Amino acid sequence: MTTSYHIPATENQFEFEIKRSQFICYANHASDRDTAEHFIRTIRAQHPQARHVCWAYIAGAPDSTIMSMSDDGEPSGTAGRPMLKILQHSGLGEIVVAVVRYYGGIKLGTGGLQRAYSDAVTGALENLSLKLKIHRVKVELRYDYAQESAVRYVLGRYDIEEQQPHFDTQILMTLQLATAQWDAFKTELTNYSAGAVKINLITAPSIAN
């Protein structure tokens, strides 16, 4: 399982012309299939006169099976597949690309089309702003007030977000911990508190920014 990967932080655009055909590639974040397909429809609506709007996406981690592509009328295998291949080799996740083509009257041939669509995606990825996304698990801690300093010390040593303490006869805290750190965190906190802190895994691995 991929524990962290980069995703688009903003939309990016790359444009070039070859043999009078204009190619415009749009790249954006797509956290799921619906988001990716909505983006594609948006690009298509922006270019109603375009001959083709070909696309590809990976709507999850780089090793996700939630992916798709389309040649949108270009010869089979000349657009969507090379576009998806560029995405797969990029190591990026949660990404969608759409390439708009305004036909210039000169045929590019199968190899020319494959190169053009590949180059369009490569160009859009070159200056794409990225951010890191990390797999996280939700963890619950229950402990006496006397263990507060020990817990805080250990928490400070790990990648933790969304700490939510609840104060009653004991302290109940839920937090989001980087999945890759789960085993080390559990071992260290158990040892440091001499087993006085109850540690429970609440959810299976999830994703958070």
CORVEN-V935002 format. One record per run of one state. SS is the DSSP state (H for helix, E for strand, - for the rest). FROM is the first residue (numbers start at 0). LEN is the number of residues. If there is no record, write none. Layout:
BEGIN
((SS	FROM	LEN) (SS	FROM	LEN))
END
This chain:
BEGIN
((-	0	3) (E	3	5) (-	8	3) (E	11	7) (-	18	2) (E	20	9) (-	29	3) (H	32	14) (-	46	5) (E	51	7) (-	58	8) (E	66	4) (-	70	9) (H	79	11) (-	90	4) (E	94	8) (-	102	6) (H	108	18) (-	126	3) (E	129	14) (-	143	1) (H	144	11) (-	155	4) (E	159	8) (-	167	3) (E	170	8) (H	178	14) (-	192	5) (E	197	4) (-	201	4) (E	205	3) (-	208	1))
END
